[in-house]
Amino acid sequence: MAPLPPDLPVVDHHCHLSPHGEGVAAAVRFRKAGGTHLFLATQRYEPGVPVTLDDYDRQFRTTVELAAKLWTDAGVVAYPVIAPYPIDLLEAAKSLGVVGARELQFAALDLAGRMVESQQAVALGEVGRPHFPVPEGFGEAVDDVFRHALEVARDARCPAIVHCDDLDASGFRELASFAARSSFPPGKLVKHYARTFVRSEERAGVGASFLARRELIRACWEEPGPWFLETDFLDDPARPGAVLDLPTVPRRALAFWEGEPDRRERLRIPFVDSVKSVYGFAPAVGERRPA
C-alpha cells in the first residue's frame, strides 16, 4: 500500500488526552501511524466535577498546556477546544443547586470565550445537552446554558462543538433552528460524535464530525463537506482504546487512499477544506507552533 502524500495533513477532529493517562505517548502513536494534527477537547483532569471557576480555569489551562506539549514532545499539531461539559451542570447542582450550577456554567463559558479571543483555544466545546434524558427541573437550565454557549461563541467568532444525542436529518434541522435563535451561524456549528450518516444537504448547514468507522467513511466519500473524522479517544487507563484508538484516523485514511490520485483530493475535504470552512484556517504539514 502506498504511503499517504507527505504534504497532506491527517487530522483527528476530536479527541481527549490527559496528563494522567497515556498523554504524549498516545500522540506519538498517532504521529507514527501518519497523523499530523488533532483537535484536543478538554476533559476533567481532577476527581469530581468542577464546582468553582478556579476549577475550570485549571482544567482549561491544563488542556492548553498539554496541547503545547504535544507540539514540542510528539511533533503533533494540537488545537485546544474548551468549555464546561454539559453534564457538569447536573452533577454540580448536587452541591450548588440548579441556579448555582447554571451560573457557574455561564461563568466558565465566558472564561472559555476569553481564552478563544486571546488565541489560546480555537473553539468552544463540548457544549450542548446531555445525551440522556435530564431529571425534572433541569431542562430549562440546560437550554439556557446551551444558548449562552452559542452567544459566547458567536461573539468570539469561533465554532461551537456540540455534544448531544446522535442526530437524524430532523435533529440537525432542530439544532440549526436552536442556533438561529441566538443568531449563531450554522456553518460554525459542528455535531461531534456523529454516528448516523446524514447527507450534507439534509444537515441544515451544520457540520458533522463522524466517528471514523469504515462504513461512515464510505458513506461520506462523495460528500462535499463540511465533514470531519474523529476518534473521540478518551485516554482513560480503565478503558484502553475507547472510543476509538488515537491512530484510527490515519490508519483509515491510508486504507482509503491506496495510492489513487483522485482520493487525495477527497481526503482534503475532512482534513483541510472543512477545517478552513468552519475554523477559518487550513492545517498544513510542517506548520510551526505560535510563539
C-alpha positions as CSV (number, residue, x, y, z in Angstrom):
1,M,0.0,0.0,0.0
2,A,1.4,3.4,-1.0
3,P,2.0,5.9,1.8
4,L,-0.2,8.9,2.2
5,P,1.1,12.1,0.4
6,P,3.7,13.7,2.6
7,D,2.2,17.2,2.2
8,L,-1.3,16.0,3.2
9,P,-2.4,16.9,6.8
10,V,-4.1,14.0,8.6
11,V,-6.5,15.4,11.2
12,D,-8.4,13.8,14.1
13,H,-11.1,16.4,14.7
14,H,-12.0,15.4,18.3
15,C,-10.1,13.5,21.0
16,H,-9.2,13.8,24.7
17,L,-5.8,13.3,26.2
18,S,-4.8,13.6,29.8
19,P,-1.5,14.2,31.7
20,H,-2.7,11.4,34.0
21,G,-3.2,8.9,31.1
22,E,-1.2,8.0,28.1
23,G,-0.9,11.7,27.1
24,V,2.0,12.5,24.9
25,A,2.7,8.8,24.2
26,A,-0.7,8.4,22.5
27,A,0.1,11.4,20.3
28,V,3.4,9.8,19.4
29,R,1.5,6.6,18.3
30,F,-0.8,8.9,16.3
31,R,2.1,10.5,14.5
32,K,3.8,7.2,13.8
33,A,0.6,6.0,12.1
34,G,0.6,9.1,9.8
35,G,-1.4,11.6,11.9
36,T,-0.3,15.2,11.9
37,H,-3.0,17.3,13.6
38,L,-5.6,16.9,16.2
39,F,-8.3,18.9,17.9
40,L,-7.8,18.4,21.7
41,A,-11.0,18.7,23.6
42,T,-10.8,19.5,27.3
43,Q,-11.9,17.0,29.9
44,R,-11.9,16.6,33.7
45,Y,-8.4,16.1,35.0
46,E,-9.2,16.1,38.7
47,P,-11.5,13.9,40.8
48,G,-15.0,15.2,40.9
49,V,-16.9,17.8,38.8
50,P,-15.7,21.4,38.8
51,V,-17.6,23.5,41.3
52,T,-15.7,26.8,41.2
53,L,-14.5,29.0,38.3
54,D,-10.9,28.3,39.5
55,D,-11.6,24.6,38.9
56,Y,-12.5,25.4,35.3
57,D,-9.5,27.8,34.9
58,R,-7.2,25.0,35.9
59,Q,-8.9,22.5,33.6
60,F,-8.8,24.8,30.6
61,R,-5.2,25.7,31.2
62,T,-4.2,22.1,31.5
63,T,-5.7,21.5,28.1
64,V,-3.8,24.4,26.6
65,E,-0.5,23.4,28.2
66,L,-1.0,19.8,27.1
67,A,-1.6,20.9,23.5
68,A,1.6,22.9,23.6
69,K,3.4,19.8,24.9
70,L,2.1,17.6,22.1
71,W,3.6,20.0,19.6
72,T,7.0,20.1,21.2
73,D,7.3,16.5,22.5
74,A,5.3,14.5,20.0
75,G,5.6,16.6,16.8
76,V,1.8,16.7,16.5
77,V,-0.1,20.0,15.9
78,A,-2.8,20.3,18.6
79,Y,-5.6,22.8,18.6
80,P,-7.3,23.2,22.1
81,V,-11.1,23.2,22.3
82,I,-12.5,24.2,25.7
83,A,-15.8,24.6,27.5
84,P,-17.6,23.2,30.6
85,Y,-19.0,19.8,29.7
86,P,-22.8,19.9,29.6
87,I,-23.2,17.0,32.0
88,D,-21.2,19.0,34.6
89,L,-24.4,21.1,35.2
90,L,-26.3,18.1,36.6
91,E,-23.5,16.9,38.9
92,A,-22.6,20.4,40.2
93,A,-26.2,21.0,41.1
94,K,-25.9,18.4,43.8
95,S,-23.8,20.8,45.8
96,L,-24.5,24.2,44.2
97,G,-28.2,23.8,43.4
98,V,-29.6,24.2,39.8
99,V,-29.3,28.1,39.9
100,G,-25.7,28.0,41.2
101,A,-24.6,25.3,38.7
102,R,-26.2,27.3,35.9
103,E,-24.3,30.4,37.0
104,L,-21.0,28.5,37.2
105,Q,-21.5,27.2,33.6
106,F,-22.2,30.7,32.4
107,A,-19.0,32.0,34.0
108,A,-16.9,29.1,32.7
109,L,-18.3,29.7,29.2
110,D,-17.3,33.4,29.5
111,L,-13.8,32.3,30.6
112,A,-13.5,29.9,27.6
113,G,-14.7,32.7,25.3
114,R,-12.0,35.0,26.6
115,M,-9.4,32.3,26.1
116,V,-10.5,31.8,22.5
117,E,-10.4,35.6,21.9
118,S,-6.8,35.6,23.2
119,Q,-6.0,32.7,20.8
120,Q,-5.3,30.1,23.5
121,A,-8.1,27.9,22.0
122,V,-9.8,27.6,18.7
123,A,-13.4,26.7,19.6
124,L,-15.9,26.2,22.4
125,G,-16.6,22.6,23.1
126,E,-18.1,20.4,24.0
127,V,-21.3,22.4,24.5
128,G,-24.9,21.3,24.1
129,R,-27.1,18.9,26.0
130,P,-26.6,15.6,27.9
131,H,-27.0,12.6,25.7
132,F,-29.7,11.2,28.1
133,P,-33.0,12.5,29.5
134,V,-32.4,15.1,32.2
135,P,-34.1,15.0,35.5
136,E,-37.2,17.1,36.1
137,G,-36.3,20.7,36.7
138,F,-33.1,20.7,34.7
139,G,-34.5,21.2,31.1
140,E,-34.7,25.0,31.2
141,A,-31.3,25.4,32.8
142,V,-29.7,23.0,30.2
143,D,-31.2,25.1,27.3
144,D,-30.1,28.3,29.0
145,V,-26.5,27.1,29.2
146,F,-26.5,25.9,25.6
147,R,-28.0,29.2,24.5
148,H,-25.3,31.1,26.4
149,A,-22.6,28.9,24.9
150,L,-23.7,29.9,21.4
151,E,-23.9,33.5,22.3
152,V,-20.3,33.4,23.7
153,A,-19.1,31.5,20.6
154,R,-20.9,34.0,18.3
155,D,-19.2,36.9,20.0
156,A,-15.8,35.2,19.9
157,R,-16.4,34.4,16.3
158,C,-15.5,30.8,16.8
159,P,-17.1,27.4,16.2
160,A,-19.2,25.6,18.7
161,I,-18.7,21.8,19.0
162,V,-21.9,20.2,20.1
163,H,-22.4,17.3,22.4
164,C,-25.9,15.7,22.2
165,D,-27.8,12.7,21.2
166,D,-27.0,11.2,17.8
167,L,-29.0,13.1,15.2
168,D,-31.0,12.3,12.1
169,A,-31.9,14.9,9.5
170,S,-34.7,16.4,11.6
171,G,-32.4,16.5,14.6
172,F,-29.9,18.6,12.5
173,R,-32.7,20.9,11.5
174,E,-33.7,21.4,15.1
175,L,-30.1,22.1,16.1
176,A,-29.8,24.7,13.4
177,S,-33.1,26.3,14.4
178,F,-31.9,26.5,18.1
179,A,-28.7,28.1,17.0
180,A,-30.5,30.6,14.7
181,R,-32.5,31.9,17.7
182,S,-29.1,33.0,19.1
183,S,-28.0,34.4,15.7
184,F,-25.4,31.8,15.6
185,P,-24.3,30.8,12.1
186,P,-25.0,27.1,11.3
187,G,-21.7,27.0,9.4
188,K,-19.8,27.4,12.6
189,L,-21.7,24.6,14.4
190,V,-20.4,21.0,14.4
191,K,-22.1,18.0,15.8
192,H,-19.4,15.9,17.2
193,Y,-19.5,12.1,17.7
194,A,-21.9,11.7,14.7
195,R,-22.7,8.0,14.3
196,T,-25.5,8.1,11.8
197,F,-24.7,9.3,8.2
198,V,-26.8,12.3,7.2
199,R,-26.2,13.9,3.8
200,S,-24.8,17.4,3.8
201,E,-27.9,18.9,2.1
202,E,-30.0,17.4,5.0
203,R,-28.0,18.9,7.8
204,A,-29.3,22.5,7.5
205,G,-25.8,23.8,7.2
206,V,-24.4,22.2,10.3
207,G,-21.1,20.4,10.1
208,A,-20.8,16.7,11.1
209,S,-17.7,15.1,12.8
210,F,-18.2,11.5,12.0
211,L,-16.8,8.7,14.2
212,A,-14.0,7.2,12.0
213,R,-15.7,3.9,11.3
214,R,-15.3,2.3,7.9
215,E,-18.9,2.3,7.0
216,L,-19.3,6.0,7.8
217,I,-16.2,6.9,5.8
218,R,-17.6,5.0,2.8
219,A,-20.9,6.9,3.1
220,C,-19.1,10.3,3.4
221,W,-16.8,9.6,0.5
222,E,-18.6,11.7,-2.2
223,E,-19.9,14.4,0.3
224,P,-18.8,18.0,-0.4
225,G,-18.4,18.9,3.3
226,P,-18.1,20.3,5.8
227,W,-17.5,17.0,7.5
228,F,-14.7,15.7,9.7
229,L,-13.4,12.4,11.1
230,E,-12.7,11.8,14.8
231,T,-11.9,9.1,17.3
232,D,-13.2,10.7,20.5
233,F,-10.3,8.9,22.1
234,L,-10.8,9.1,25.8
235,D,-7.3,8.4,27.2
236,D,-8.7,6.5,30.1
237,P,-6.5,3.8,31.5
238,A,-9.6,1.9,32.7
239,R,-11.0,1.9,29.1
240,P,-8.0,1.4,26.8
241,G,-8.8,2.3,23.1
242,A,-12.2,3.9,23.9
243,V,-14.0,5.2,21.9
244,L,-11.6,4.6,19.0
245,D,-7.9,4.3,19.4
246,L,-6.0,7.5,18.5
247,P,-4.2,6.1,15.4
248,T,-7.5,5.1,13.8
249,V,-7.9,8.2,11.6
250,P,-4.5,8.0,9.9
251,R,-5.0,4.2,9.5
252,R,-8.4,4.7,8.0
253,A,-7.1,7.4,5.7
254,L,-4.3,5.1,4.5
255,A,-6.7,2.3,3.8
256,F,-8.9,4.5,1.7
257,W,-6.0,6.3,0.0
258,E,-4.5,3.2,-1.7
259,G,-2.4,5.5,-3.9
260,E,-5.2,6.6,-6.1
261,P,-4.7,10.3,-7.1
262,D,-8.4,11.1,-7.0
263,R,-8.7,10.0,-3.4
264,R,-6.0,12.5,-2.4
265,E,-8.5,15.3,-3.2
266,R,-11.3,13.5,-1.4
267,L,-9.1,13.3,1.8
268,R,-8.6,17.1,1.6
269,I,-12.3,17.6,2.4
270,P,-12.2,16.4,6.1
271,F,-8.6,17.3,6.7
272,V,-8.2,20.7,5.1
273,D,-11.2,22.1,3.3
274,S,-13.7,21.5,6.1
275,V,-11.4,22.9,8.8
276,K,-10.9,26.0,6.7
277,S,-14.6,26.4,6.1
278,V,-15.5,26.1,9.8
279,Y,-12.5,27.4,11.7
280,G,-11.1,29.9,9.2
281,F,-7.6,28.3,8.9
282,A,-6.2,25.4,7.0
283,P,-3.9,22.8,8.6
284,A,-0.6,22.4,6.9
285,V,2.2,19.8,7.3
286,G,5.2,21.4,8.9
287,E,3.3,24.4,10.4
288,R,5.0,26.0,13.4
289,R,3.6,26.4,16.9
290,P,2.7,30.1,17.5
291,A,5.2,31.9,19.8
